[in-house]
Amino acid sequence: LANYGAITFEVSEPTVAGETSTADVAIATPRGTAAPAPQTWVLIDGTWKLSDASTCQILAMGQAPCV
């Protein structure tokens, strides 16, 4: 993904339920903008982090492996 180009994210209307947050995210790349898709974050040690499942979904868009 190093040579993929600029990638931007637009997060819409996040909701929080306990230690989980969800929001629709539109991802724009030099090849176009993907339709907004739901992504999930989890609160870990006081910091919001993208969930493993959402990370794998984003990596798959760039045809990168998720390990």
VMD Tcl script that builds the backbone (N, CA, C; Angstrom):
set m [mol new atoms 201]
animate dup $m
set s [atomselect $m all]
$s set {name element resname resid chain x y z} {
  {N N LEU 1 A 0.800 -1.205 0.000}
  {CA C LEU 1 A 0.000 0.000 0.000}
  {C C LEU 1 A 0.843 1.270 0.000}
  {N N ALA 2 A 2.147 1.128 0.146}
  {CA C ALA 2 A 3.018 2.304 0.233}
  {C C ALA 2 A 2.915 3.191 -1.005}
  {N N ASN 3 A 2.710 2.616 -2.163}
  {CA C ASN 3 A 2.635 3.390 -3.403}
  {C C ASN 3 A 1.201 3.598 -3.887}
  {N N TYR 4 A 0.240 3.333 -3.042}
  {CA C TYR 4 A -1.169 3.397 -3.434}
  {C C TYR 4 A -1.652 4.826 -3.636}
  {N N GLY 5 A -1.045 5.776 -2.961}
  {CA C GLY 5 A -1.479 7.172 -3.063}
  {C C GLY 5 A -2.234 7.604 -1.827}
  {N N ALA 6 A -2.744 8.818 -1.876}
  {CA C ALA 6 A -3.441 9.391 -0.721}
  {C C ALA 6 A -4.772 8.684 -0.479}
  {N N ILE 7 A -5.011 8.353 0.770}
  {CA C ILE 7 A -6.263 7.734 1.180}
  {C C ILE 7 A -6.865 8.623 2.262}
  {N N THR 8 A -8.134 8.992 2.087}
  {CA C THR 8 A -8.813 9.789 3.104}
  {C C THR 8 A -10.062 9.054 3.572}
  {N N PHE 9 A -10.495 9.381 4.774}
  {CA C PHE 9 A -11.640 8.742 5.392}
  {C C PHE 9 A -12.612 9.812 5.864}
  {N N GLU 10 A -13.893 9.615 5.609}
  {CA C GLU 10 A -14.921 10.516 6.114}
  {C C GLU 10 A -15.857 9.698 7.000}
  {N N VAL 11 A -15.881 10.027 8.286}
  {CA C VAL 11 A -16.679 9.306 9.264}
  {C C VAL 11 A -17.982 10.068 9.492}
  {N N SER 12 A -19.111 9.353 9.434}
  {CA C SER 12 A -20.419 9.987 9.598}
  {C C SER 12 A -21.152 9.446 10.823}
  {N N GLU 13 A -21.630 10.335 11.641}
  {CA C GLU 13 A -22.532 10.047 12.757}
  {C C GLU 13 A -22.150 8.836 13.606}
  {N N PRO 14 A -21.027 8.895 14.306}
  {CA C PRO 14 A -20.654 7.773 15.176}
  {C C PRO 14 A -21.635 7.621 16.339}
  {N N THR 15 A -21.864 6.388 16.718}
  {CA C THR 15 A -22.659 6.089 17.900}
  {C C THR 15 A -21.798 5.276 18.857}
  {N N VAL 16 A -21.999 5.500 20.138}
  {CA C VAL 16 A -21.209 4.810 21.158}
  {C C VAL 16 A -22.150 4.003 22.039}
  {N N ALA 17 A -21.786 2.755 22.268}
  {CA C ALA 17 A -22.506 1.879 23.186}
  {C C ALA 17 A -21.467 1.196 24.057}
  {N N GLY 18 A -21.271 1.725 25.257}
  {CA C GLY 18 A -20.254 1.163 26.152}
  {C C GLY 18 A -18.862 1.401 25.610}
  {N N GLU 19 A -18.147 0.324 25.352}
  {CA C GLU 19 A -16.773 0.424 24.868}
  {C C GLU 19 A -16.671 0.130 23.371}
  {N N THR 20 A -17.781 0.275 22.646}
  {CA C THR 20 A -17.815 0.053 21.206}
  {C C THR 20 A -18.438 1.262 20.526}
  {N N SER 21 A -17.882 1.662 19.407}
  {CA C SER 21 A -18.433 2.750 18.621}
  {C C SER 21 A -18.550 2.283 17.180}
  {N N THR 22 A -19.632 2.687 16.508}
  {CA C THR 22 A -19.800 2.359 15.103}
  {C C THR 22 A -20.133 3.626 14.325}
  {N N ALA 23 A -19.744 3.629 13.069}
  {CA C ALA 23 A -20.035 4.759 12.184}
  {C C ALA 23 A -19.854 4.304 10.753}
  {N N ASP 24 A -20.584 4.957 9.849}
  {CA C ASP 24 A -20.359 4.723 8.423}
  {C C ASP 24 A -19.115 5.504 8.010}
  {N N VAL 25 A -18.255 4.868 7.235}
  {CA C VAL 25 A -17.009 5.486 6.789}
  {C C VAL 25 A -16.911 5.382 5.271}
  {N N ALA 26 A -16.708 6.530 4.631}
  {CA C ALA 26 A -16.446 6.568 3.191}
  {C C ALA 26 A -14.939 6.698 3.014}
  {N N ILE 27 A -14.380 5.850 2.181}
  {CA C ILE 27 A -12.942 5.837 1.954}
  {C C ILE 27 A -12.668 6.294 0.525}
  {N N ALA 28 A -11.861 7.356 0.397}
  {CA C ALA 28 A -11.522 7.898 -0.923}
  {C C ALA 28 A -10.063 7.619 -1.231}
  {N N THR 29 A -9.816 7.124 -2.457}
  {CA C THR 29 A -8.465 6.839 -2.923}
  {C C THR 29 A -8.308 7.462 -4.305}
  {N N PRO 30 A -7.096 7.439 -4.853}
  {CA C PRO 30 A -6.920 7.943 -6.218}
  {C C PRO 30 A -7.780 7.193 -7.234}
  {N N ARG 31 A -8.248 6.017 -6.892}
  {CA C ARG 31 A -9.060 5.208 -7.809}
  {C C ARG 31 A -10.561 5.441 -7.637}
  {N N GLY 32 A -10.956 6.285 -6.682}
  {CA C GLY 32 A -12.370 6.583 -6.470}
  {C C GLY 32 A -12.748 6.498 -5.005}
  {N N THR 33 A -14.023 6.740 -4.742}
  {CA C THR 33 A -14.537 6.712 -3.377}
  {C C THR 33 A -15.479 5.533 -3.211}
  {N N ALA 34 A -15.240 4.750 -2.188}
  {CA C ALA 34 A -16.106 3.613 -1.887}
  {C C ALA 34 A -17.357 4.117 -1.173}
  {N N ALA 35 A -18.464 3.443 -1.403}
  {CA C ALA 35 A -19.691 3.788 -0.693}
  {C C ALA 35 A -19.450 3.647 0.808}
  {N N PRO 36 A -20.075 4.501 1.607}
  {CA C PRO 36 A -19.897 4.388 3.059}
  {C C PRO 36 A -20.250 2.979 3.545}
  {N N ALA 37 A -19.411 2.470 4.440}
  {CA C ALA 37 A -19.618 1.142 5.012}
  {C C ALA 37 A -19.449 1.240 6.524}
  {N N PRO 38 A -20.208 0.456 7.284}
  {CA C PRO 38 A -20.084 0.526 8.741}
  {C C PRO 38 A -18.737 0.002 9.219}
  {N N GLN 39 A -18.136 0.735 10.123}
  {CA C GLN 39 A -16.870 0.334 10.748}
  {C C GLN 39 A -17.058 0.391 12.264}
  {N N THR 40 A -16.238 -0.352 12.976}
  {CA C THR 40 A -16.354 -0.444 14.427}
  {C C THR 40 A -15.024 -0.116 15.093}
  {N N TRP 41 A -15.099 0.627 16.196}
  {CA C TRP 41 A -13.945 0.924 17.035}
  {C C TRP 41 A -14.212 0.370 18.419}
  {N N VAL 42 A -13.144 0.037 19.119}
  {CA C VAL 42 A -13.254 -0.442 20.499}
  {C C VAL 42 A -12.376 0.419 21.393}
  {N N LEU 43 A -12.833 0.628 22.612}
  {CA C LEU 43 A -12.084 1.410 23.590}
  {C C LEU 43 A -11.131 0.484 24.329}
  {N N ILE 44 A -9.845 0.728 24.141}
  {CA C ILE 44 A -8.807 -0.104 24.770}
  {C C ILE 44 A -7.881 0.798 25.561}
  {N N ASP 45 A -7.830 0.595 26.858}
  {CA C ASP 45 A -6.968 1.391 27.739}
  {C C ASP 45 A -7.151 2.891 27.527}
  {N N GLY 46 A -8.408 3.325 27.355}
  {CA C GLY 46 A -8.707 4.743 27.217}
  {C C GLY 46 A -8.512 5.322 25.827}
  {N N THR 47 A -8.188 4.488 24.839}
  {CA C THR 47 A -7.956 4.954 23.474}
  {C C THR 47 A -8.864 4.195 22.513}
  {N N TRP 48 A -9.540 4.947 21.602}
  {CA C TRP 48 A -10.370 4.302 20.594}
  {C C TRP 48 A -9.479 3.745 19.486}
  {N N LYS 49 A -9.686 2.442 19.179}
  {CA C LYS 49 A -8.899 1.781 18.132}
  {C C LYS 49 A -9.843 1.064 17.177}
  {N N LEU 50 A -9.491 1.084 15.908}
  {CA C LEU 50 A -10.286 0.389 14.904}
  {C C LEU 50 A -10.286 -1.101 15.228}
  {N N SER 51 A -11.450 -1.725 15.156}
  {CA C SER 51 A -11.543 -3.150 15.480}
  {C C SER 51 A -10.766 -3.988 14.465}
  {N N ASP 52 A -10.423 -5.201 14.862}
  {CA C ASP 52 A -9.713 -6.106 13.960}
  {C C ASP 52 A -10.532 -6.375 12.697}
  {N N ALA 53 A -11.838 -6.604 12.854}
  {CA C ALA 53 A -12.689 -6.901 11.699}
  {C C ALA 53 A -12.729 -5.721 10.733}
  {N N SER 54 A -12.849 -4.501 11.256}
  {CA C SER 54 A -12.885 -3.326 10.390}
  {C C SER 54 A -11.535 -3.096 9.717}
  {N N THR 55 A -10.459 -3.340 10.433}
  {CA C THR 55 A -9.126 -3.208 9.850}
  {C C THR 55 A -8.964 -4.167 8.676}
  {N N CYS 56 A -9.393 -5.403 8.850}
  {CA C CYS 56 A -9.287 -6.389 7.776}
  {C C CYS 56 A -10.139 -5.995 6.574}
  {N N GLN 57 A -11.319 -5.430 6.839}
  {CA C GLN 57 A -12.184 -4.988 5.748}
  {C C GLN 57 A -11.510 -3.891 4.926}
  {N N ILE 58 A -10.882 -2.931 5.605}
  {CA C ILE 58 A -10.201 -1.835 4.906}
  {C C ILE 58 A -8.983 -2.355 4.138}
  {N N LEU 59 A -8.214 -3.242 4.748}
  {CA C LEU 59 A -7.047 -3.804 4.070}
  {C C LEU 59 A -7.479 -4.589 2.818}
  {N N ALA 60 A -8.593 -5.282 2.896}
  {CA C ALA 60 A -9.076 -6.051 1.742}
  {C C ALA 60 A -9.386 -5.140 0.557}
  {N N MET 61 A -9.828 -3.925 0.824}
  {CA C MET 61 A -10.112 -2.996 -0.269}
  {C C MET 61 A -8.852 -2.688 -1.070}
  {N N GLY 62 A -7.714 -2.698 -0.404}
  {CA C GLY 62 A -6.438 -2.449 -1.076}
  {C C GLY 62 A -5.728 -3.732 -1.457}
  {N N GLN 63 A -6.447 -4.853 -1.367}
  {CA C GLN 63 A -5.912 -6.169 -1.685}
  {C C GLN 63 A -4.666 -6.496 -0.865}
  {N N ALA 64 A -4.674 -6.020 0.389}
  {CA C ALA 64 A -3.572 -6.303 1.307}
  {C C ALA 64 A -4.012 -7.416 2.255}
  {N N PRO 65 A -3.091 -8.275 2.659}
  {CA C PRO 65 A -3.453 -9.375 3.549}
  {C C PRO 65 A -3.782 -8.896 4.961}
  {N N CYS 66 A -4.632 -9.634 5.611}
  {CA C CYS 66 A -4.959 -9.356 7.011}
  {C C CYS 66 A -4.478 -10.550 7.826}
  {N N VAL 67 A -3.526 -10.291 8.674}
  {CA C VAL 67 A -2.966 -11.379 9.493}
  {C C VAL 67 A -3.194 -11.145 10.951}
}
mol reanalyze $m
mol bondsrecalc $m
mol representation Tube
mol addrep $m
